Amino acid sequence: MVPATQKRFWPKRDKLIKLLEANNLLNIKDADKVWQFLLKKYSYSTIRNHFADFRAAINMAIDLDKYEGKNI
């Protein structure tokens, strides 16, 4: 990843993860609650962009056998 991309996008993702963690919503089982919570703070398109990046990272972890959870 290009350093400029890291500086631009990673802090936003880190902020979102910390926000979810602080509100006890950092669990795959709470996906519906996460969506409702985030819609109170962010626009739909902002959330969609974050989730697209998270989905790509999760899919990569699954492909590399690094995800130890269960698919639900």
C-alpha angles and dihedrals in degrees: 000000000000114000091235089055091051092052092047103044111021097065090054092051091046091051091051093049092049091049092052092045092051089054095046091246100119095109128102090226090063096058093122091050091046091055093050092045093050094047087064090058107028140035121259092250093052092052091045091054093049092047092049089058093045091049091053091050093048092048090051091050090051092048090051092047090243096122111088098181129096124264109242 
